[in-house]
């Protein structure tokens, strides 16, 4: 299987994603200030409440990631039942609900006096969308840096993406309801079909067609389209910050405050998954990707859903972008910690 081989090293875009995101913030804000009419015209390019340029960029973001996912590897999950149980528990029960709780505590209460009152619901919605979207396929790269079990990583990404197809919409709706936020069901279902179901189908059809031409062809195409996802994400962020620029210039503190619950949640989830795997006797090569999957968010999907549900200029969209901003440095921190703690992890196993 192609994914059993070495995963390609991180590209320049992936390794310095946080730097690129900062540059896109600056570029987006500047372009939005200097060319407001251009971006207003882009914002009006809609059909059935779907912005066409953004929709196209989102497909370019998500599909290359999903092509790497082999749903045929799901049968491999039986070999590491404990690790799978921990990963699913953290990803689908702890992650979204803990984020809703952190959003309620920090955004609705502790930081509320420092935030614009009319955007608080939207910020919380963005945090929920971020936590409800499971791991990105970039986990393949993070896992390789920890010498993680490749088949476990692959099967877990596939399993979580399969669950996401049916669970994302009801989970988001439930958590938004708990947070007293009106659920835009029509737009939510449209987003799931447009940004999950259709990309999954297209990606798997493309994957099969490539593999039919041989593993070398598949690997060559994966290497070639690798930068597409990150490039499309960065282009989307330029558009997003062109619309958000005015609000950010007036309230830069908002980004720092939104980062607090995201940072706490990511570190807590990774630590919990790592500890539970150790307590249950799973190997370090399984615990590492489990911790990384628990920490990671499918930020491409979260950004897409936030824009689709609440709009470019919403607090929800801004909250998901903050998630993108801290994803890479935090994931690299988790990689460093699990590598340095291998001796401790295996000491009593």
C-alpha positions, 0 to 999 in steps of 0.5 A, a space after each residue: 500500500 502506498 501509505 506504508 512507504 515513507 511519507 514525503 517530508 513536509 514542504 516549505 509551505 507545511 513546515 512554515 505554515 504559521 509564517 505563511 498565515 501571518 503573511 496572508 493576514 498582512 496581505 489580506 488586510 492591506 489588499 482589503 483596505 486598498 481595493 475594497 471594491 474588488 473584494 466586495 465584487 468577489 463576495 457577490 459571486 454567489 449561487 444558492 448562498 455558495 461563494 463560487 471562488 471560495 467553493 473552488 478554493 475549498 475543493 482544491 484545499 480538501 480533495 488532495 488531502 482526501 486522496 491520500 486517505 485509503 478507506 480500504 485500510 479500515 480493516 487494519 483497525 482490529 489490530 489496535 483496538 485500545 488505541 482506536 478506542 482512545 482516539 475515537 473517545 478523544 476525537 468525538 466525545 472529549 474534543 467537541 464537548 470540551 471546546 464547547 465548554 471552554 468557549 462558554 467559559 472563556 468567550 461567553 464569560 471570562 473574556 466577554 467584556 473584552 469582545 464585541 457582544 454581537 460576535 460572541 455567539 459567532 466566535 463560539 460557533 467557530 470554535 465548535 466547528 473547529 473542534 467537530 472537524 476531525 484530524 487533517 491528513 497532515 497527521 501523516 507527516 506529524 506521525 512520521 516525525 514520531 516514528 508512529 505506526 503507519 497503518 494505525 495512522 492511516 486507518 485512524 484518519 480513514 475511520 475518522 473521515 468516514 465518521 465525519 461524513 455522517 456525524 459532523 452535521 448533527 454534532 455541530 447542530 447539537 453543540 450549537 443548540 447547547 450554546 443557544 446558537 440558532 442552527 442554520 440547518 439548510 446551510 449546514 447540510 449543504 456544507 456537509 454535501 459540498 465540502 465533505 460528501 462530494 470531495 470524499 467521492 471525487 477524491 476516492 474516484 481519483 485515488 483509484 484511477 491513480 493507483 490503477 496506473 501504479 504506485 509510482 504514478 500515485 506517489 508522483 501525483 501526490 508529490 505534485 499536488 501536495 502544495 495545492 491544499 496549502 496554497 488554496 488555504 492561503 488564498 482563502 485566508 487572503 480573501 478572508 482577511 480582506 473582509 475581516 481586516 477592518 475588524 482586526 485593525 480595530 481589535 487585534 486583541 480578539 485573535 489572542 483571546 480566541 487562541 486561549 481556548 484553542 491552545 488549552 484544548 489542543 494540548 489537553 486532548 493530546 496529553 489525554 490521548 497519550 496518557 490513556 494509551 500508556 495506561 492501557 498498554 498500547 505501544 509508543 508507536 500507536 500512542 504518538 499518532 493517537 495523541 496527534 490525531 486527538 490534537 489535530 483539527 481538519 482546519 480546511 473543513 472548519 474554515 469552509 463550514 464557518 464561511 458557508 454557515 456564517 459568512 466571510 466577515 463573521 466571528 466564526 470564520 475568524 475563530 477557525 482561522 486562529 485555529 489554522 494559525 496555531 495548528 503547526 507550532 502546537 503540533 510540532 510541540 506535541 511531536 517534540 514532547 512525545 519523542 522526548 518522553 519515549 523513555 518515560 512512556 515505555 518505562 512501566 510497559 
